Amino acid sequence: MIEQDTIKLLRECDSGIKMGISSIGDVTDYVSDAHLKELLSHSSDEHEKLKAQLQSLLDEYGDEGKEPAAVAKSMSWLKTSVRLTFNGSDSTVADLMVDGCNMGVKSLSRYLNKYKAADERSKDMAKRIISVEEQLSKGMRAFL
């Protein structure tokens, strides 16, 4: 049970981290404020570091991870594209990022509770991803 819960939690972390990286990439071209660009760039770098560490854990279990659900990814891209087409302001970018971060925190928190038997390293990974999402959300508040 421990290994099964561990792999399931790591897969959800993988899906979430990929979604976060994709979402940051989707909004970056719309950003005009240098500080906001810097915050997004720093967060993207943090996400990439966590993704590499996560991949190492997945490799230990011989698992390939999980791609974000196609429907969720498409809906996120569509919402982002439509909102930024009509109002490509830094405030809109910040609002979209806060929404995305909140969804990520909520989802990973749910999976942490669901896969209680997961090993401590995978739980720690989920908590670190949650922390990065919370930091990004907090950083976005100044631009809302």
N, C-alpha and C positions, 0 to 999 in steps of 0.2 A: 504493500500500500504506500509506503514512503516513497519508493522510486516512482510509482505511477503518479502520485500527487506532485512530486518534484518535477517530472517531465511536463505535466499539464500546466503547472504554474510557470515554468520556464517558457513554454510555448506562448502563453498569454502575454508574458513580459516581452517576448520577441515581437509578437504582433503589435503590441502597444508602442514599443520603441520605434518600430518601422513607421507606424502611423504618425508618431510625433515628428520624426525626421522629414517625412513627406509633407506634413502640414507646414512646417517651418519653411521648407523649400517653396511651397506654393505661394507664400505671402511675401517673401523677401524682395521680389522685384517691385512691389508696390510701396515699399517703405522709403520715406524721404528723410526722416530724422536720423542723424548719425548715431545718436545714443541708442535708439530703438534697434537700428541695424546691428550695432555692437552686441546688444543683449540677445538678439536672435542668433547671431553668429556664435556667441559663447555657448548658448544653450544647445545649438546644433552640434558643436564640438563635444559637449558633455554627453549628448545623446549618442554620438558616434563612439565615444569611449566605452560607454555602457553597453552598446551593441556588440562591440568586439569582446568585451568580458563575458557577456551573455552567450555569445557564440562559442566561447571556450567551454562554458558549462554545458551547453547543448552537445558539443562534440564529445565530452566525457561520457555522455549517455547515448551517444550514437544517434542523436536526433537532429533533424534538419531545421527544426523550429516551425514557425507558422507565419504565413502571410496574413495581413489584415484582410478581413472579409471584403470581397469585391464590392458588395452593396454599400458597406460602411465607407469604404474608401471613395467610391463614386459619389455618394451623397455628400461627403465632406468636401470633395473637390468642387462639386456643383454649387454647394452653398457658398464656398469661398469665392469661386469665380463670379457668381451672380452679385454677391454683396460688394466685391471689390470693383466690379465693372460699373456699378451705379455710384459707389462712393469709395474710391481708392485711398481714403485718408489713413493716416497713422492710427487714428482712433478706431477705425473699422478693423484694421489689422490687429490691434491690441484686443479688441472685443472678441474677434474670432479666436485668437490664441488663448484667451482666458477660458472661453467656452470649451475649446479642445483640451486644455490642461485639466479643467474640472472633470470632463468626461474620462480622461485617462486616470486621474486619481480615483474617481469613483469605481471604474472598472477594475483596476488593479487591487483596490481595497476589497472589493467583492471577491476577487479570486484568492486573495490572501486568506480570507475567512473560509472560503469554500474548500481550499486545499490545505487544510490544517496539518496534514501528515507530511507535507513537503519538508525537505531538509532545510537546515538553517541558512545555507548558502543561497538557495533559491529564494527564500523569504527575504534575506538581506538584499538580494538583487531587486526584488519587487519594491522594497522600501526605499532603496536608493533611486529607483526610477520615479517613484511617487515624490520623493524629495526634490528631484530636478524639475518635475512638473510644477510642484508648488512654488519653487523659486521663480520659475519663468512666469507663472501667473502673477505672483507678487510684483515682479518687475514690470509687468504690463500695466499695472494700475495707474501709473503716472501718465499713461498715454490715453486713458479712457476718456 
